[in-house]
Amino acid sequence: MNQSSVWIFILFIIFCLAFALYNSQKKKKRNMKYSTGQKTLNTSGVILKYELEPNMRSALMLPASAEIITIKGIGDSVYIWAIVPENQINVKRVFNVIPTGGSVPENTTYIGTAYPESHVFHIFEENQ
């Protein structure tokens, strides 16, 4: 092997390492974009967990200013977590848990999607 072939081989190895490093950094950034979501909250209070019935319309009693912070499917159930202000009057808030392919009721606001077991449910809150 002559000296120019050795240099070409070394440059090729450097290029491959740089390309691999670049792609690994790109993948990390892509994954982090969705895992570090931030939301500005307009209320303070305690965080409470509520269970919603899949394929059903569920009414919960909580203050109008309570903010839903996340929705998850655990086992075969759907849960929401909310920041609930203390010392405020509870009102009836109605949530619809709709499976994929189901009809979305009118006058609702999309809250989030939950994945209990092998199902997918979309949660909508009825507008007051």
Secondary structure, DSSP 4 states (H G I P E B T S, - for coil): --HHHHHHHHHHHHHHHHHHHHHHHHHHHHHHHHHS-----S--SEEEEEEE-TTSEEEEEEETT-EEEEEEEETTEEEEEEEE-TT--EEEEEEEEEETTSPPPSSEEEEEEE--TT--EEEEEEP-
